[in-house]
Amino acid sequence: MVAAIGVVPLTTEESRRIIRRMDLKRYTRSTLSCRSMDARGIALLILVGTIGVQQARSSSRPAQGTPAATLDTSRTLPRSRPAEPGSASSVTREQIEADWLRQNALRGWARGVDHVEALREDAAGGCDGIKNGGWGFHTAKEQSQWWQVDLGEQVPIGEVRVFNRCDAMAGRASRLLVLLSDDSSDWRQVYQHDGTTFYGFSDGKPLSVRLEGQAARYVRLQLPGHEYFHLDEIEVYPAGGSTNVALGKPANQSSVNTPFPPGHFYTEEVISRGLRLAASLENLGLAAAPARRALGELRGRLNSLGDHTPPKARRDLFLEANWVVRKLALSNPLLDFDRVLFIKRAPGMLPHMSDQFYGWWSRPGGGIYILEGFKDDSPRLRCLTQGWSAGSFLLPELSFDAKKLLFAYCRYYPHIAGTEKADKTKLPEDAFYHIFEMNVDTGEWRRLTSGRYDDFNARCLPNGEIVFLSTRKGQAIHVDKTYTSATSSSVLPDSFVRCGGDNHRPVPVFTLHAMNADGEDLRPISAFENFEWFPSVASDGRILYARWDYIDRFNGPFMSLWSTNPDGTNAQLVYGNYTKSPQCIFEASAIPNSRRLVFTASAHHSITGGALALLDRTRGTEGQASLTRLTPEVCYPEAEGWRPMYYASPFPLSEEHFLVSWSDRPLPPHAVVKDDRNPVNASGIYLYDAFGSLTLLHRDPAISSVYPIAMRPRPRPTTLANHVDWSRPRTGRFLVQDVYQGLAGIERGTVKRIRVIAVPPKVQPHMNTPSLGISKEEPGKYVLGTAPVEADGSTLLEVPAGVPVMFQALNGDGLAIQTMRSLTYVQPGQTLSCIGCHESREAAPKAGRIPLAAARGTGRLTPGPEGSWPLRYDRLVQPVLDRQCVSCHSPRGGQQEAVSFDLTADKSYDSLMSYADGDLSKRAFERDASLVGDCVAQNSKLLEFLTRGDGHQGVRLDPESFERLVTWMDLYAPIRGSFSEEQEERLLQMKEDWQGRLSLGDGDTAPDGESGY
């Protein structure tokens, strides 16, 4: 009976829609007789039961010590053992077919489905007005699942009314959170339920959350743990109103738990993919007519199946179609190599885009492998690291002639993960990742880096040198070769991320470095303040890499794609400075014979993995127009939600064909996870095409296989000249040709000066400590000075080399008009030119014109007011208050109203930030985008009050006091600009050394000769 019912034809959409809105009690009562149900009802009952069984199986998987295979037939597969050279591959016919069945369950339904629309469609059930005790929406089982509604405008909310699912699963929502947001990026929690179970439809008692008129545009409901999230209905009522303003409004959610019809095989999708693959391969010269005929015959057989065809017959046809496509895929003319190099490894135990690359979170196992004869029926596996101590391997790279291999390795120490790590001198040196070189044929190897720094992701440069990532940047205010060279013999302290960490979980910053082929001549090629990831070399010789820009903006989604010359000059955006989705542009790689790049759209709070996408920069540097989703069944993780699978490590053969790793498990949650939520064996190596065919090459049931590389020589990219002379004085210049290019709506003559603000590194690992300002995760800042803007809009700025800086355009009153939310820097002796301020990346400079600043200016900066270098509120702002305000605004003042607004040293910061209902606090908080005119001082109610008429109580701000106040406001109202007393002393010393290069007036000329500092 069950076998017959299992083939009732239900589309995925029908299943999703009916299950979401059916009365579950009707179909799940234990007294229900099958005789009272129609065929569709029985099919739905079986489907619901199947989902329950799958959930139960998922929750009972073994822990790390006995890893479960990820494929349905894993019980039949032998446990992986260390492979001997020349041993047979573990990929068998049974494993290949099991993999197809797993794909059928996870991804077969979704080809051609826009996952973003699937999320929104399912989320719509949470505010569609239907209340029946079932679920209106249903997420997957993952960490911190959420549902949200966009009310369309700011609404003063009086009540959020929540109707729960009314069955045994209602308790899942007992710790429900309610959050509000004005922009769907910055969320504030306003409620958490007390742990009691509530219902709504069945008892007439929905959860009522009273918010007393708190204003918001977005309302989010979220669970704090690792669980499914499903509610019946959410209603939102404005303060004093009785209309549900959430009804029918656009909704979204973190993931969707899509049910799959039982007994259904997506054979038609397999055939369609195969036919499109055949057409692609014919364009490459393959005679694919036999495969097309075979697929056509299979389609005819599929169409002739009746409703009562046994499931086994459907399954056999599905597998037969896959075998045809597999043979076709492995006949690809682009597979002009017989060996694939890859790494076996367990993902680190703290899944995060940064923590995944620290040796102290590594897990043991795996090694470096070569899969030989992968197109044959009996591929062979060879291990290159047989006998190495238990440890972890990372991110391999083949030399251009394919004879040598670069990789990172660290030894595993079981006790380190549980210890405090801030004092790295107490940790073994080989517990950090270091870079190794190996001869592929002989297995001979040597270590290229050493010390208590994590070095990894080495890539071959065309001139024979090596670029890599390293934590060696450390706490240097001025990043230069001398400091980096000292790391070879000294354990220098790290710098750290601003928004996370402690002594147990320090998060050291890693950036781009370079060295000779023998590991000598270590040097930095980036002076960036924050993280950089995944360097790769483009065909034109530039280095592509990702970097994390969160300068006075939200820390979440801005891991954009940049490029630099191999000598560290000319760092510039490639894509995504303001694009929030995807969050991380990781593993970007140039595609052979193409202008496009392929990358992994990854998550912030997990390991690298997600969707694969193509980037065509000629279609823009921001937004979705430049992107083509290669894997539409996987959303951009975290930015759009989560899926129960992910891709990573794309190695492009063309715009349509790739080697990849694929996981049939979801991305692990952001926590120290050693259990099956962070499986050691999630991923395998595959051949993937843009039509959706995913062809298994190797999967070890005991440990993940990742980072596939075609073992063949490759063209050497263009060699770019080295323009950095480290013996030159440590200065450089910026030439802005016309500041008005990009400042839409600003009349010429408005911008009078450019302010240059430098950013020091964070020097201790504790999250948001010390608090530098209102958002608690601001960058440090100090003002190098300002320079005049010439009549043609040009300006020349001389700055210390190796110091990350940002700019502000100032009007005649010294108020900021525009502010950078990124950083730039110059190398010694370099002059870096830009066309304007926030101009189009595709703009070209005007021809035949020499900027006035280049012809006349020296670039010397006029220093900012006292207290701006180093930046200190008590030295920049408090002297103004002491001089003009404290006599009244203090406990000793005579007027009660003035006394209540205390401006003495201990109270003044909080008083100023709270003025006018916290106006300054709101304006100084993070902004994701930098908009012309949206700067703090010129829009401040406090400044408006102080400069109105004859001033406040006859007190008028003199020019110096005015400059101090607006400088502080436009720097986003910090308390201080450095992270420690020691760093402040170093900044003072730097200022003293730099005095000779500062101007006392616009007419000053440069001193004879050059001097460093």
Secondary structure, 3 states (H helix, E strand, C coil): CHHHHCCCCCCHHHHHHHHHHCCHHHHHCCCCCHHHCCHHHHHHHHHHHHHHHHHHHHHCCCCCCCCCCCCCCHHHCCCCCCCCCCEECCCCHHHHHHHHHHHHHHCHHHCCCCHHHHHHHHHHHHCCCCCCCCCCCCCCCEECCEEEEEEEEEEEEEEEEEEECCCCCHHHHCCCEEEEECCCCCEEEEEECCCCCCCCCCCCCCEEEEEEEEEEEEEEEECCCEECCCEEEEEEEECCCCCCCCCCCCEEECECCCCCCCCCCCHHHHHHHHHHHHHHHHHCCCCCHHHHHHHHHHHHHHHCCCCCCCHHHHHHHHHHHHHHHHHHHCCCCCCCCCEEEEEEECCCCCCCCCHHHCHHHCCCCCEEEEEECCCCCCCEEEECCCCCCCEEEEEEEECCCCCEEEEEEEECCCCHHHCCCCCHHHCCHHHCCEEEEEECCCCCEEECCCCCCCEEEEEECCCCCEEEEECCCCCCCCCCHHHHHHCCCCCCCCCECCCCCCCCCCCECCEEEEECCCCCCCEECCCCCCCEEEEEECCCCCEEEEEECCCCCCCCCCEEEEEECCCCCCCEEEECCCCCCCCEEEEEEECCCCCCEEEEEECCCCCCCEEEEEECHHHCCCCCCCEEECCCCCCCECCCEECCCEEEEEEECCCCEEEEEEECCCCCCCCCCCCCCCCCCCEEEEEEECCCCEEEEECECCEEEEEEEECCCCCCCCCCCCCCCCCCCCEEEEEECCCCCCCCCCCCCCCCEEEEEECCCECCCCCCCCCCCCCCCCCCCEEEEEEECCCCCCEEEEEECCCCEEEEEECCCCCEEEECCCCECCCCCCEEEECCCCCCCCCCCCCCCCCHHHHHCCCCEECCCCCECCEEHHHHCHHHHHHHCCCCCCCCCCCHHHHHCCCCCCCHHHHHHHHHHHHHHHHCCCCCCCCCCCCCHHHCHHHHHHCCCCCECCECCCHHHHHHHHHHHHCCCCCECCCCHHHHHHHHHHHHHHHHHECCCCCCCCCCCCCCC
